[in-house]
Amino acid sequence: MKVDLKKELDDYRARPGEFRFLDLPPRRYLAVDGHGDPNTAPEYAAALGALYPAAYAVKALARAELDRDHVVPPLEALWWADDMERFTTARDKSQWSWTVLLLVPDWVPDELVSRALERVGRKRPRPAALDAVRLLGLAEGRCVQTLHVGPYDDEGPVLARLHDEVVPEAGMRPTGKHHEIYLSDPRRVDSARLRTILRQPVEPVEPVAPVAPVAVAT
């Protein structure tokens, strides 16, 4: 049977208007790092041009050698900026940094991933960004996530509510990088119907211990 991780894992469950806290186990991803506007930066297109062939090579080897088939999971990405205001409010995409991700199933060993990358490297034309593809372990732990329906550029108010209301009211603070999971293919789905999981790792706010008074000699 072909396993569809999008349907199997709790990671991919979210509803619009609902902010859900969950604890995620460590995951492994095929990953490529970059910087700049994903709509215009050649670096972003090159990253996807290497990431997908790698993921399909992993799928093919796993099916042939492990007798386990899976649907290539949806594209994901980590996003950040030196000034997060440029991400959450100003949406200055030229200042964004990113890591694009495709999940590797738990049953696939690291050694098989390495051989899959070697297989892609022997193909012609060779993906320009293949050498940038790496296997990334991500341990996000406690997270809060919700589902945004609509254009990517309309995420700002949802992110503001998540960061300014939901997380502080739960006694938490953001940690790690903003994480998005793209459940829709923007080439085939109207922008008004795009479904994107917005995820933020969080940690408890540690209470500040009271400072004991110190006697000062006079």
Secondary structure per residue as TSV (DSSP state, phi and psi in degrees):
chain	resnum	aa	ss	phi	psi
A	1	M	-	360.0	145.2
A	2	K	E	-87.7	123.5
A	3	V	E	-88.2	130.4
A	4	D	-	-108.0	100.1
A	5	L	H	-62.2	-26.9
A	6	K	H	-61.5	-29.1
A	7	K	H	-94.4	-20.6
A	8	E	H	-90.5	-35.7
A	9	L	-	-96.6	144.0
A	10	D	G	-66.6	-22.2
A	11	D	G	-52.7	-32.5
A	12	Y	G	-100.3	17.5
A	13	R	-	-105.3	125.5
A	14	A	-	-162.8	154.7
A	15	R	-	-128.7	146.5
A	16	P	T	-65.1	137.2
A	17	G	T	82.4	-6.9
A	18	E	-	-111.3	126.6
A	19	F	-	-105.7	109.5
A	20	R	E	-110.1	130.0
A	21	F	E	-90.1	136.7
A	22	L	E	-149.1	157.6
A	23	D	E	-109.3	118.3
A	24	L	E	-103.2	137.5
A	25	P	-	-75.1	166.0
A	26	P	-	-59.1	140.9
A	27	R	E	-126.3	159.7
A	28	R	E	-117.5	142.0
A	29	Y	E	-135.5	147.3
A	30	L	E	-74.3	131.8
A	31	A	E	-141.2	147.4
A	32	V	E	-137.2	132.1
A	33	D	E	-95.6	153.0
A	34	G	E	-169.8	-175.1
A	35	H	E	-148.4	144.4
A	36	G	S	115.2	174.3
A	37	D	-	-64.3	118.4
A	38	P	T	-65.1	-18.9
A	39	N	T	-79.2	-21.8
A	40	T	T	-128.6	-20.6
A	41	A	-	-72.2	120.8
A	42	P	H	-57.6	-28.2
A	43	E	H	-60.6	-36.9
A	44	Y	H	-70.0	-45.4
A	45	A	H	-62.3	-38.6
A	46	A	H	-66.3	-36.3
A	47	A	H	-62.1	-46.0
A	48	L	H	-67.1	-33.9
A	49	G	H	-67.2	-17.8
A	50	A	H	-100.5	-33.8
A	51	L	H	-67.2	-45.4
A	52	Y	H	-68.1	-44.8
A	53	P	H	-57.9	-36.8
A	54	A	H	-64.2	-44.2
A	55	A	H	-64.1	-39.9
A	56	Y	H	-72.1	-28.5
A	57	A	H	-69.7	-39.0
A	58	V	H	-61.2	-44.8
A	59	K	H	-59.0	-45.0
A	60	A	H	-65.9	-43.5
A	61	L	H	-67.8	-39.0
A	62	A	H	-63.6	-39.0
A	63	R	H	-68.1	-40.4
A	64	A	H	-75.0	-38.8
A	65	E	H	-102.4	-28.9
A	66	L	S	-107.1	-7.4
A	67	D	-	56.8	38.7
A	68	R	-	-133.2	122.0
A	69	D	E	-109.7	147.0
A	70	H	E	-147.4	154.6
A	71	V	-	-77.9	132.1
A	72	V	-	-59.7	123.8
A	73	P	-	-66.0	167.8
A	74	P	-	-68.0	155.4
A	75	L	-	-64.5	141.7
A	76	E	E	-131.6	166.3
A	77	A	E	-157.7	144.8
A	78	L	E	-97.9	139.8
A	79	W	E	-132.4	142.7
A	80	W	E	-161.7	167.1
A	81	A	-	-149.2	155.7
A	82	D	S	-58.7	-36.9
A	83	D	S	-116.4	105.3
A	84	M	T	-65.5	-13.6
A	85	E	H	-60.3	-31.2
A	86	R	H	-71.1	-15.0
A	87	F	H	-99.1	-47.1
A	88	T	H	-81.8	-32.5
A	89	T	T	-119.2	-58.8
A	90	A	S	-69.9	-28.4
A	91	R	-	55.1	43.9
A	92	D	-	-82.9	90.4
A	93	K	G	-67.7	-21.9
A	94	S	G	-66.0	-19.1
A	95	Q	G	-98.4	4.1
A	96	W	-	-83.9	144.5
A	97	S	E	-110.7	155.4
A	98	W	E	-153.2	157.7
A	99	T	E	-131.3	113.3
A	100	V	E	-84.8	145.9
A	101	L	E	-137.5	145.7
A	102	L	E	-133.6	126.0
A	103	L	E	-65.5	138.2
A	104	V	E	-102.4	125.9
A	105	P	-	-58.1	149.6
A	106	D	T	-58.9	-31.1
A	107	W	T	-82.3	-3.7
A	108	V	S	-90.7	118.7
A	109	P	-	-73.7	155.4
A	110	D	H	-56.7	-37.9
A	111	E	H	-62.1	-37.1
A	112	L	H	-66.7	-38.1
A	113	V	H	-61.6	-42.2
A	114	S	H	-60.9	-42.2
A	115	R	H	-69.8	-32.5
A	116	A	H	-63.9	-41.5
A	117	L	H	-64.5	-38.2
A	118	E	H	-63.3	-38.7
A	119	R	H	-63.3	-44.2
A	120	V	H	-63.0	-36.7
A	121	G	H	-65.5	-20.4
A	122	R	T	-86.3	-9.7
A	123	K	S	-80.4	155.1
A	124	R	S	-126.4	128.2
A	125	P	S	-75.8	146.5
A	126	R	-	-79.1	130.5
A	127	P	-	-54.7	132.0
A	128	A	T	-61.1	-34.2
A	129	A	T	-101.4	17.6
A	130	L	G	-59.8	-38.8
A	131	D	G	-64.9	-16.6
A	132	A	G	-86.7	-10.6
A	133	V	-	-72.7	129.8
A	134	R	E	-135.6	163.6
A	135	L	E	-95.5	117.9
A	136	L	E	-112.0	126.7
A	137	G	E	-91.2	130.9
A	138	L	E	-128.0	118.0
A	139	A	-	-115.2	87.6
A	140	E	-	-84.0	-25.7
A	141	G	E	64.8	-131.2
A	142	R	E	-70.2	128.5
A	143	C	E	-137.6	161.5
A	144	V	E	-122.3	136.9
A	145	Q	E	-144.6	157.4
A	146	T	E	-146.5	170.4
A	147	L	E	-107.8	125.0
A	148	H	E	-101.2	129.8
A	149	V	E	-113.1	119.9
A	150	G	S	135.3	-172.8
A	151	P	-	-61.6	149.5
A	152	Y	G	-59.2	-36.8
A	153	D	G	-70.5	-7.9
A	154	D	G	-96.0	10.0
A	155	E	-	-73.0	-21.2
A	156	G	H	-49.3	-52.6
A	157	P	H	-62.3	-35.1
A	158	V	H	-66.8	-43.0
A	159	L	H	-65.4	-39.1
A	160	A	H	-62.6	-42.9
A	161	R	H	-64.1	-41.8
A	162	L	I	-60.7	-48.8
A	163	H	I	-77.0	-37.2
A	164	D	I	-93.0	-20.6
A	165	E	I	-121.2	-60.4
A	166	V	I	-62.6	-50.0
A	167	V	H	-67.2	-50.0
A	168	P	H	-62.4	-38.5
A	169	E	H	-66.2	-21.2
A	170	A	T	-89.9	5.4
A	171	G	T	72.5	27.9
A	172	M	E	-118.7	170.4
A	173	R	E	-141.0	151.8
A	174	P	E	-65.5	145.3
A	175	T	-	-144.0	149.5
A	176	G	S	76.5	-162.3
A	177	K	-	-109.7	149.9
A	178	H	E	-61.9	135.4
A	179	H	E	-124.8	130.2
A	180	E	E	-123.5	144.8
A	181	I	E	-126.0	122.6
A	182	Y	E	-98.8	100.2
A	183	L	-	-81.0	-13.0
A	184	S	S	-116.6	151.7
A	185	D	-	-93.6	111.5
A	186	P	T	-64.2	-14.1
A	187	R	T	-77.8	-17.9
A	188	R	T	-120.7	-13.1
A	189	V	S	-118.7	135.1
A	190	D	-	-59.2	144.0
A	191	S	G	-58.1	-29.6
A	192	A	G	-68.6	-16.3
A	193	R	G	-112.5	8.2
A	194	L	-	-63.4	136.2
A	195	R	E	-114.7	118.7
A	196	T	E	-131.9	124.7
A	197	I	E	-80.5	127.8
A	198	L	E	-106.0	121.3
A	199	R	E	-126.8	139.9
A	200	Q	E	-134.2	118.2
A	201	P	E	-64.3	144.7
A	202	V	E	-138.3	165.8
A	203	E	E	-144.3	156.2
A	204	P	E	-64.8	146.3
A	205	V	-	-79.6	119.1
A	206	E	-	-73.4	128.1
A	207	P	-	-63.7	141.7
A	208	V	-	-80.6	122.9
A	209	A	-	-69.0	136.8
A	210	P	-	-64.5	143.3
A	211	V	-	-88.8	125.4
A	212	A	-	-69.6	139.6
A	213	P	-	-63.2	142.9
A	214	V	-	-112.1	128.5
A	215	A	-	-75.7	132.5
A	216	V	-	-113.5	126.4
A	217	A	-	-69.6	139.0
A	218	T	-	-116.0	360.0
